[in-house]
Amino acid sequence: MLSSTPLPTYAPVEPGWLADFAPIGLTELEAAALMDRSEYKFAFPLAQLPELLLAVGGAYRVLSAGGQTVQGYLSRYYDTATFEAYRAQHLARERRHKLRWRLYRSTGASFLEIKRRERGVTRKTRVPAPHPQPTEQAEFLATHAIDPTVLRPVIDVECSRITLVRVHPTPERLTLDLNLRLISPETGECHAFGKVVIAELKCPGALRATYFHGIARQLGLRGGSLSKFGVGCALHYPQLKHNLLLPQLRQLHRLQARNA
């Protein structure tokens, strides 16, 4: 059963933290959707969030949807009984995909989304989906050679998200995920990382060509691989091989413990 309760707030996002950001609406955001993009991830302590927002203020705009600048996200990821998608993620295969149903709580919109990674580029496609049932979207999945009848839910990911957008001169989208919870759809067991922020930069090309690259260096942030889907599966299914994900797991646990 998917949770319908609001996410807990470990540390409020003070209104002043986002005061320097002009708003951007969903319509304008879709015009710079970056469905084909490079992605770079950074994890850092929640206590550093005000410093980061101050550093990028004025250069980005903040998404405002449903009157909120902090959005609630809920994603359910699917995989086969043999965890084919997870195994491809764990081995960092050049060509791989993830399938998820995502609910945007601030607007109530929900989609079935496929994220494919090929040659370092991530491509996202999606279709409106009112229910977390892939079999209801069999026609869409068939066009991507995915059989929904062999899928099952394996991990639920909940978080609160701030979305920052830079349109000119080159598009960038910086998402900041707070209150991360990785939940087993079967047992309801939850691993929470409320003291950690996961930043993800989405851009057309190389990190060094982005505005955020300079900010990351200024703040001492190092980009790397960090998959919420992969980490969630590794935590909830210990029988799966996860040695290649150990650096990501250790980083999350270290940041959480250091700021507890």
Summary of the structure (lengths in Angstrom):
residues: 260
radius of gyration: 17.6
end to end distance: 29.1
largest distance: 48.2
contacts: 783
relative contact order: 0.21
helix: 30%
strand: 37%
